């Protein structure tokens, strides 16, 4: 019997699952993690790294660490979305002879399809290592806003990774299926709004669910908005705190940057469950400085308020474009790690 993988090939992280006795089950990777960072890098000796080991080298050798490559899939170099995404990456990106995107590391260029294939191949290997048997087939999810070129690029990446891609499914449709909403739709159907705020992108989709069918009524989104932006906002705030205490001339060095960035992500996660987060950053500034402070949830919400309001505007826009009103929405599904932020649920509840 041929087993089939279900793969969420994400901008920031990727997750693999399969069906066990009719129930979906996440497959842990070789580091025993549910999610694998969608990152490809080069090690100290030039070896290929994928996942958390590649991500750990961003502060040391950012020019040879490729992340967020999903933003370039199936796009031309001159695409405004590509030009906007270039501001967020440290590695070299150029136009290929055909006008497509080339990304560079380890002294050579790769297409976004090739980088995605490397990630998919690692996911396939980890699943096979976990089960001791081969996986030849896969279903891969893509954002609802992906066009034909982007879907085709994803399919080609799967083929290059050694997978027969049975189907490409829109992420909101996959979410509705995962939550069992399609089977509970009833004869009259249900209108479901899927609000997906991930690490690197934001998607809003409105689905009509009827027994045996999922229709997409409207989509909106911003592929340059996500949890990574919230991490950067906290990082900037922590730098302000350090400079306020030790002087405006402080500049983080190669050792300080990963410490501050990692702490910022921890603060974001902790503030989803508590009103404040204790920050202790020792050994800054060549080991001479220590930052000790409390980071309040209210301060965090003030920092990200504009971005959350942007998601609310896009939510209203998607509803209008689907020729619906807020009252027509039967259910809201929250997808993506950043929907754990209390401000998100509060603002959506108000809407």
C-alpha positions in Angstrom: 0.0 0.0 0.0 1.3 3.4 -0.9 1.3 5.9 1.9 0.5 9.6 1.2 2.0 12.6 3.0 0.1 15.7 3.7 2.5 18.7 3.6 2.0 22.3 4.7 4.9 23.9 3.0 4.9 27.2 4.9 6.8 30.5 4.5 8.3 30.2 8.0 7.7 26.6 9.1 6.6 23.4 7.4 4.6 20.5 8.9 4.0 16.9 7.7 1.1 14.6 8.5 -0.4 11.3 7.4 -3.5 9.3 8.1 -3.3 6.6 10.8 -6.4 4.5 11.1 -8.4 7.2 9.4 -7.2 10.1 11.7 -4.7 12.7 10.7 -1.4 12.6 12.7 1.6 14.9 12.6 4.9 13.3 11.8 7.8 14.6 14.0 11.1 15.4 12.2 14.5 14.1 13.1 14.9 16.7 15.9 11.6 15.4 17.3 9.9 18.7 16.4 6.4 19.0 15.0 7.4 21.9 12.7 10.5 22.2 10.5 11.7 25.7 9.7 11.5 26.4 6.0 15.1 27.4 5.9 18.1 26.1 3.8 21.6 27.0 4.7 25.3 26.2 4.5 27.3 24.8 7.4 30.8 25.7 8.6 32.3 23.2 6.2 30.0 24.0 3.3 27.5 21.2 4.0 23.9 21.6 3.2 21.6 22.4 6.2 17.9 22.3 6.4 15.5 23.3 9.2 16.5 24.5 12.7 20.2 23.9 12.1 20.1 26.2 9.0 18.1 28.8 10.9 20.6 28.9 13.8 23.2 30.2 11.4 21.3 33.4 10.4 23.2 35.6 12.8 26.5 34.1 11.9 26.2 33.8 8.1 22.9 35.3 6.9 24.1 35.6 3.3 24.2 31.8 3.1 20.8 31.1 4.9 17.8 31.1 2.6 14.4 31.7 4.3 10.9 32.8 3.2 11.6 31.6 -0.3 7.9 30.8 -0.7 7.4 34.5 -1.3 9.4 34.2 -4.6 7.7 31.0 -5.9 6.3 31.3 -9.4 7.0 35.1 -9.5 9.1 37.3 -11.8 12.0 39.3 -10.3 10.2 42.6 -11.3 7.0 41.6 -9.5 6.2 44.3 -6.8 5.7 41.5 -4.2 9.2 40.2 -4.9 10.7 43.7 -4.7 9.0 44.3 -1.4 10.2 40.9 0.0 13.8 41.7 -0.9 13.9 44.2 1.9 13.4 41.4 4.5 16.2 39.0 3.4 19.9 39.0 3.9 20.9 36.8 1.1 21.6 37.7 -2.6 18.6 37.7 -5.0 19.0 38.4 -8.7 17.0 38.2 -11.9 17.6 35.1 -14.0 17.9 35.0 -17.8 14.2 34.4 -18.1 13.3 37.2 -15.7 12.5 34.7 -12.9 14.1 34.9 -9.4 17.5 33.4 -8.6 18.7 33.1 -5.0 22.3 32.7 -4.1 24.2 30.8 -1.5 27.4 28.8 -1.3 28.6 30.5 -4.4 25.9 29.5 -6.8 22.3 30.4 -7.8 19.2 28.4 -7.1 15.6 28.9 -8.2 12.9 29.1 -5.5 11.6 25.8 -6.9 15.0 24.1 -6.2 15.1 25.5 -2.6 11.6 24.4 -2.0 12.5 21.0 -3.4 15.4 20.7 -0.9 13.0 21.5 2.0 10.4 19.0 0.7 13.0 16.3 0.2 14.1 16.7 3.9 10.5 16.5 5.0 10.1 13.3 3.0 13.4 11.8 4.4 12.3 12.6 8.0 9.0 10.9 7.5 10.6 7.8 6.0 13.2 7.7 8.8 10.4 7.9 11.4 8.4 5.1 9.8 11.1 2.9 8.2 9.3 2.8 4.9 9.2 5.0 1.7 6.7 7.8 1.0 6.2 8.3 -2.7 3.0 10.5 -2.8 2.0 13.8 -1.3 -0.8 16.3 -1.1 0.6 19.8 -0.6 -1.2 22.9 0.6 -0.7 26.4 -0.9 -2.2 29.9 -0.1 -5.6 30.6 -1.6 -4.1 33.6 -3.5 -1.6 31.4 -5.3 -2.0 31.7 -9.1 -1.4 29.1 -11.7 2.4 29.8 -12.0 2.8 29.5 -8.2 0.8 26.3 -8.0 2.8 24.8 -10.9 6.0 25.8 -9.2 5.0 24.1 -6.0 4.0 20.9 -8.0 7.4 21.0 -9.7 9.2 21.3 -6.4 7.4 18.2 -5.2 8.4 16.3 -8.3 12.1 17.3 -7.8 11.9 16.1 -4.2 10.9 12.7 -5.4 7.2 13.0 -4.7 4.2 12.2 -6.9 2.0 15.2 -6.0 -1.5 13.9 -6.1 -3.2 17.2 -5.4 -2.5 20.8 -4.5 -5.1 22.1 -1.9 -5.8 25.6 -0.8 -4.7 26.1 2.8 -8.1 27.4 4.0 -9.8 24.4 2.4 -7.3 22.2 4.1 -8.0 23.9 7.4 -11.8 23.4 7.0 -11.2 19.7 6.3 -8.8 19.3 9.2 -11.4 20.8 11.6 -14.1 18.5 10.2 -16.2 21.5 9.2 -17.1 20.1 5.8 -18.7 17.0 7.3 -20.7 19.1 9.7 -22.1 21.6 7.2 -25.7 20.4 7.2 -28.1 20.5 4.2 -28.2 24.3 4.1 -24.4 24.7 4.3 -22.3 27.1 6.3 -20.2 30.1 5.5 -16.8 30.0 7.2 -14.2 32.7 7.5 -10.6 31.4 7.8 -8.3 33.9 9.3 -4.7 32.6 8.8 -1.9 34.6 10.5 1.3 32.7 10.2 5.0 33.6 10.7 5.5 35.2 7.3 2.1 35.7 5.6 -1.5 36.6 6.3 -4.5 35.1 4.4 -8.2 35.6 4.8 -10.6 33.2 3.0 -14.3 32.8 3.0 -15.6 29.4 2.3 -19.1 27.9 1.6 -19.3 24.4 3.0 -22.0 22.1 1.8 -21.9 18.3 2.2 -19.2 16.9 -0.1 -18.1 20.3 -1.4 -15.9 23.3 -0.4 -16.2 26.5 -2.4 -14.0 29.6 -2.1 -16.2 32.7 -2.1 -13.5 35.3 -1.4 -9.8 35.7 -0.6 -7.6 38.5 0.6 -4.2 38.7 2.2 -0.8 40.2 2.6 2.2 38.0 2.0 4.5 40.4 3.8 2.7 40.4 7.1 3.1 37.9 9.9 4.5 36.9 13.2 8.1 37.7 12.1 7.0 41.4 12.0 5.9 41.2 15.6 9.3 39.6 16.6 11.0 42.5 14.8 8.8 45.1 16.7 9.8 43.6 20.0 13.5 43.4 19.0 13.4 47.1 18.1 11.8 47.9 21.5 14.4 45.9 23.4 17.2 47.7 21.6 15.6 51.0 22.7 15.5 49.8 26.3 19.2 48.8 26.1 20.2 52.2 24.6 18.1 54.0 27.2 20.0 52.3 30.0 23.5 52.2 28.5 23.6 54.9 25.9 22.4 55.6 22.4 25.7 54.5 20.8 25.1 50.8 21.6 25.0 48.6 18.5 24.4 44.8 18.8 27.2 42.7 17.5 27.1 39.2 16.0 26.7 37.6 19.4 24.1 40.0 20.6 21.7 39.9 17.6 20.6 36.2 17.9 20.2 36.6 21.7 17.9 39.6 21.3 16.0 38.1 18.4 15.4 34.8 20.3 14.3 36.7 23.4 11.9 38.8 21.3 10.2 35.6 20.0 10.0 34.2 23.5 8.4 37.4 24.8 5.8 37.3 22.0 4.8 33.7 22.9 4.7 34.3 26.6 2.5 37.4 26.2 -0.2 35.2 24.6 -0.7 33.6 28.0 0.3 36.2 30.5 0.2 40.0 31.1 4.0 40.5 31.2 7.2 38.7 30.3 10.4 38.9 32.3 13.4 39.8 30.1 16.9 39.0 31.2 19.6 39.5 28.6 23.1 39.0 30.0 26.5 39.4 28.3 25.6 42.1 25.9 28.2 44.6 24.5 31.2 42.3 24.8 29.9 40.9 28.0 29.7 44.1 29.9 26.0 44.9 29.7 22.9 43.2 31.2 19.3 44.1 30.4 16.7 43.2 33.0 13.1 44.4 32.4 9.4 43.5 32.3 7.8 43.6 28.9 4.1 44.3 29.3 1.3 42.9 27.0 -0.1 46.4 26.7 3.2 47.7 25.2 3.3 44.7 22.8 -0.2 45.4 21.6 0.6 49.0 21.0 3.6 48.0 18.9 1.6 45.7 16.6 -1.8 47.5 16.7 -1.4 48.9 13.1 -0.6 45.5 11.7 -3.5 43.8 13.4 -5.8 46.6 12.1 -4.4 45.9 8.6 -5.6 42.3 9.0 -9.1 43.6 10.1 -9.3 45.9 7.1 -8.5 43.0 4.8 -11.1 40.8 6.5 -13.8 43.4 5.8 -12.6 43.7 2.2 -12.8 39.9 1.7 -16.3 39.9 3.1 -17.4 42.7 0.8 -15.8 41.2 -2.3 -17.7 38.0 -1.6 -20.9 40.1 -1.6 -21.6 39.1 2.0 -22.0 41.0 5.3 -20.5 40.2 8.6 -23.8 38.7 9.7 -23.6 36.1 6.9 -20.5 34.5 8.5 -21.5 31.4 10.5 -18.1 30.5 11.9 -14.5 31.8 12.2 -11.5 29.5 12.1 -8.2 30.8 13.4 -5.2 29.3 11.8 -1.5 30.1 12.3 0.6 30.6 15.4 0.1 34.3 15.6 -3.6 33.9 16.1 -2.7 33.0 19.7 -2.1 36.7 20.4 -5.1 37.9 22.5 -5.4 41.1 20.5 -6.2 39.1 17.4 -9.1 37.2 18.9 -10.4 40.4 20.7 -10.5 42.5 17.5 -12.1 39.7 15.5 -14.7 39.2 18.2 -15.5 42.9 18.0 -16.0 42.7 14.3 
